[in-house]
Amino acid sequence: AHSEIITPVDAPEWSKNREELWNAVERCEKRKDATLAREIEVALPTELSLSQNKELLREYIKDQFVSLGMVADFSIHDVDEKNPHAHI
């Protein structure tokens, strides 16, 4: 339903481009067993509209990840409007 990247204020402009971001992540790590990212899946309330869920998720991501200097790439999935959730 929606995909977006949220970056810290001082992040370079290219980090907002999904292809450039993930290519850079993979280039910087040389170890075969490296952890390049973490994935968090969150449920979203069915009572809220998509735009309300986007805003709720943006605030959560800014507070929990971006404020610590992390870049967050997220996608909201809403299968038949019965299971809204997001992958961060």
N, C-alpha and C positions, 0 to 999 in steps of 0.2 A: 504493500500500500504506500510506503514511503521509505526513502533512504536519504541519509545525510551524514556529513562529517562535521564534528565540532572540534575546534582546536583552541589551544591557549592563545591569548592575545598576541604573544610574541612569536608565534609559530610562522614559518615561512609560508608564503601564498601557495606554493606547490603542494603543501600538505593537505590542502582542501580538495585536491584532485585524487580520486580513489586509485587510479592506475599508477600515478607517480608516487603516491604515498606507499602503497604496498610493494612496489618495485624497490623503493629506497629502503624499506624495512628489510627486505630479503637480501639486498646488496650489503648492508652493514654487518650482517651476522655471517660468520664463516663456519661456525660449528654445525655439524650434521644434526646434533641433538638439541639445538637451540630452541627456546620458546620464543616465538616471534610475536605472539599476541595472546591475549586471554579472551575468552568468550563468556559473556554473561547473558542469560536468557531471563527476561522478566515478563510477568503477566501484566496486562493492562485492563483497567476496569471496563466492562461492557456498557456501563451506564454513561460513559463519556463518548463524545463524538471523536472522529479521527483527529480533528484539529485540536481538541482539548487534550487528547492523549499525546499528541506531538509536543504540546507545550509542557505537559507534565513530565514527559520523558526528557525533554531538553533541560529542564530545571534540575532533574535528578542527575543527569550526566554531568552538567556543569558543576554541581555541588560535590559529587562523589569522585569524579575522574579528572575533568579538565582543571579544576582548582588545584590539583596535585601535579599539573604539568603534563598530563596524558592527552593524547589525541584519541577521540572516540568516533568510530565508524559504526553507525547503527542502521538497522532496517526494521520497520514495523510490518508485521504480517497479520492479516486479519482474514482468516479462513471462514467464509460464509457469515461473517460478523458474529460468530459464536465463540471464537477463541483468539481475541486480540492479544498479541504478544510482540516483544521486540528482542532482537539479537543485538547486543552491544559488543 
